[in-house]
Amino acid sequence: MTINAADALDVLPPAAREQVEAMKLRAEELGALYRENFASEQAARISIVKSEQRIAELQKPRSMGGYGCDDDSQQVVAERRKLDRARADLARLLAAQAPRDAENARLGRLLQNIEAAIAARPAGTVAQTVEIEVPNFKGNVLDAIEARRRRLRELESDRARCRAAPWPSATAKARMREQIETLAESGRPDATAPVEHNEPIGFPTQSRQVEIYNVPGAAAIGFVEQPNSIGLIAWLFKDALIAALDREIDEAADDGEALTIDQRREQEAEVLRDMLATAREEVMLVDRAEKQGQHVAHRADIDPLALLSIAWTVAPPPAAREGDGEAGLVRTIGP
């Protein structure tokens, strides 16, 4: 995965842009290594198949067109050695490729997330470098990294609980009343017809899609007009229906755990701020571990803002060009 738009990275400060370019270069190197390794893999697999076929041919009875060699014959022993070398070569190539495949997949995910973050940035903003100090920690830096990752998992659970929290019964009742009012209006009979035109009362209908069975070929669909029964009931017994639904909502409500829309937004925003701050610390600690010679890869799903040490800020106005605002004026140069 690479960021193709030529100007997509222009919103990044130089350090962040260089970081992304280095990631793209590494991804290209891994791609080249994969293609080279794949060719060697295929050669090893072909060698294995050829050796297996040759051994089978050598051991095939003479009556069946083979050579009738046993397991201890010189030709079979030599071919088995060749087969063992090919299998060892293939195992070595696969073992070497596995971590490169994992790194390539991780880089691809990171670049994809960076591209998505740039595309989703607020309008009129550019990235600004955010500098934080390496957080203090006790013990091993790897333990400190895991502590931040554990904290991020806890915050993600907090975010999920916030989103899954029940709604206040008052909010549910208000929305229910709006629904019943709309239903009641949709089921209101037309009493003007008998007064103005001496015609029967008009009862609203609804168009419904139905499936038609027992027809040749593919299943068919049709449409039918049906009386708006629910709307008519809501119009006729609106107050009783609202009272009954009030009782049902009270039975299902959990106002002690409920959150309003404003509370949800506020709590989720706070969790997201904590998640970004924790992710920034994680990135700093991973970089510290790298400097200490301990290879720890950045997570594929790390927040791109934390990875690149940036924040979105309002873009400064463009610099005024010489001569702006002088339309209609004549400049005299010289004496």
N, C-alpha and C positions, 0 to 999 in steps of 0.2 A: 504494500500500500504506500503510495507516494502522493504528496501534495503537488498537483499538476499546475494549478493556476500560477502564472508568473508573478502576479502581484499579491497573492494571498498572504505572503509573509511580510509584506511591507508594513503591516500594522504592528509588527513585533520590534522590540528594541534590538540592537545589534547582537548582544550576547545571546538572547533567546533565539534569534534567527540562526546564528552560528550553531547553536545546539541542535536545532531541527535539521539544518543542512548536514551536520555530522551524522545524525540518525539516518537520514536518507542515504548518505554515502555508505554507511555500514550495511544498510539493507541491500544496496546494490552489490556490495562485496559478497554478502551471504548468498545472493542470487547467483553470482558467478561461481562461487564455490559449490553450490548445489548442482549447477549444470555440469561442472567438471566431475564432481563426485558421482553424478548419475551415469555419466559415460563409463566411468571405472566400474560402477556397480553392474551395469549391463554386461560389460566384458567379463566380470567375475562370474555372473550367472550363466553366461554362455559357456564359459570354460567348465563350470560344474556340470552342465547338461552334457557337454561333449565327453567329459571324463566318465560320467555315469553310463552314457551310451556305449563308450568304448569298452568299459569293464563288462557290460552285459554282452557285448559282441564277443569278447575274448572268452567268456565263460559259457557261451551257448554251445551245446553239443555239436559235434561235427556233422551229425546226421541232420541237423537243422540249419546248416550253413555257417556255423560258428567255428571257433578254434579249439573248443574243449579244454580250456585252461582251468586249473584249479586255483584256489585262493593263494597258494604258495608259489605259483609260477612267477618268474621274473617280470613278465609283461604286466600281470595283474598288480603285483606289488608296486611297480613303478607308477602305474596309472592311479592307484589308490593314494600314493604320496602326492601326485599332482592334484588329485581331487581334494585331499585334505588342505593343501596350500590354497586352492581356490576358495574353499569354504572359509578358511581363516581370513583370507583377504576380504571376502564379502562381509564377514562378521566385524572386521576392523573398520571397514568403510561405513557400515550401518551404525556402529557405535560412535564413530566420529561425527556422523551426520545428524544424529539425534539431538544433541544440544544446539547445533546450528539451526536446525528446524525450529526448535523451541524459541530460540532467540529471534529468528526471523518473524515468527508468528507474533511474538511480544512486540517487536518494533512496528510491525504492521498495524497492530491494535493501537499502539501509542500514536503513530502518525495519523491514523484514522480519527482518533479522539481529538487530536490537535486541530485537524482540519474542521471537524464538527464544531469545536469551540470557537474557532475563528469565524466560521459561517454564522454562528448563533450569537455573536457578540452584540451588545446593544448598539443601535444605530448611532453614528457620529462619535464612536469611541476608538481609541487605539490602546495598545498595551503599554504599560509603564512598569519598569522593574521594581520589584518589591524585595527589599533586603531585610533579612532577619538573621539573628545570630544563631549559631548552633546551640540547641537547647542543652541545658545541663542534664546530666544523667549519671547514675551510679552503676558501677560494674561494667559489663561488656557492652560494646556498642550494638552488637547483634540483638542483645536482650532489649536494649532501648528501642530498636527498630520494631521488634515484635510487640513491645508494649504500645507503641503508636498504632500499629495495625490492629491490635486487639481493641484499642479505644475506638478506632474507626468502625469496627464491626458493631460495637456497642451503640455508637451514634447512629449507624444505619438502622439498628433495631428501634432506636428512639424515633427516628423519622418514620419508620413503618407504623409504629404505634400511633403516632400523630395522625397519619393519613387514615388509619383504620378506626380511629376513635368515633364513638357514636355521636349523633347530632342531638342537640337539646330538644326536648319534647316540644317546647314552644316553637322552635323552628319547624319541626315536623308538622305540628298542627297548623301553622300558618301556610305552609306549602300545601297541606291537605285541603284546606279551605279554598285556596286558589284553584286546585284541581276540581273540587266539587262544584264550585261556581261555574267553571268552564264547562263541565259536563252538563250541569243543569241548563245552561244557556243553549248548549247544542241539542238538548232534548226537549226544549220548549215547543209545545204545539202551536200551530198558526191558527189563531181564533178569528183572524180578520176575514178569512174566506167566506164563512157563512153569513157574516154581517154585510160584507160589501158585494158578494157575488152569489149568495144563497147556495154555497157549495159546502161539502163536508169539511170538517176540521182536518187540517194538514199535519200529519205526524212526520217528523224528520226521519230520514233513512241514512244508512251508511253503505258505502260500496266496500265489499269484501272480496278478497281473492280466494278462490277455491281450486282444489286439485280435481281433475276429472279422470276417473279410472275406467277400465274396460274399454279403452280406445286403442286401435292399432298404432304401432310405432312408439315413439317417445311419449312420456307422460305429458298430458295437456293441462293447461290452466284456464280458468275462466273467472268471470267477475259476476257478483250477484248483489242486488240491492236488498238490504235487510232493515227492518225497523231499528232505530237507535234506542234499544231497550234500556241500556244502562243510563243514557242521558235522560230518558223519560222518568226513570226511577229517581235519579238525582234531582230532577225538577219537582217531582210530585212529593218526595219525602226528604227534601234537602236538610231540614233542621234535624230530623231524626237520624239521618245518615251521618251528619257531622257529629252528633252527640255519640253515636255508636263508635265511630272511628276515633273520637277523642278517648274513649275508654280503651280501645285497642292500643292506641299509642301510649297511653299511661301504663298499660300492662307491659309493653315492650321497652319502655324508656329506661335509660341508665344515666340520669342527669349528673350523677356524681362523677362520671368519667367523660361526660360529653364535652365537646369543644365547639364554639361558634366558628364562623368563617374567619373572623379576625384573629381569634385565638390560634386557629390552625396556621394561618399565615405567619403570625408572630413566632410561634414555637418552631415551625419548620425553618424559618429564616435564621433563628438562633442556632438550630442544629446544623444547618448548612455552613454558617460562619465557623462553628466549632470544628466541623469536618475539614474545611479548607485550612484552618490554622493547624490542625493536627497533621494533615497531609503535607503541609509546608515543612513541619518539623521532621516528618518521616524522610522527605527528600533530602534535607540537610544531613540527616544521620546516615542515609545511604551513601551520600557523597563522602562523608567523613570515613565510613568503612572502606570505601574504594581507595581513599588516600592512604589508609593503613594497610592496604594490600589484601583486604578481605572482599572478595567479589560478591556483591549483593546486587541483584538486578532490581531496577525500579519495577513496580507492579504494572501489568499491562493496563489496569483500570485506574491508575493513579490520576488524580485530577490534573488536567493539562495546565491549569493556572499555577498549581503547586510545582509541577515538574519544571516549568519554564520560569518560575519565580516572577510572575507577572500579575497585574490586575488591570481591568479595563477602566480607563479614565476618559473623560471628555476630550476629544481632539482639539488642539489649539487652533485658533482661526488662521487661515493662510496669511503669510506675510504680504504686506502691501508692495506692489510693484512700482518701480519708479515711473512717475508720470500719471498714476491713477488720480482721477478727479480733476484733471487739467484739460478735459475736452473743451474745445472752443477757445482756448487760450493760445496765443502765439508767443513763442519764445524767441527772443532776439539774442543771438550769440555773437559776441565780439563788440567792438566799439560802434 
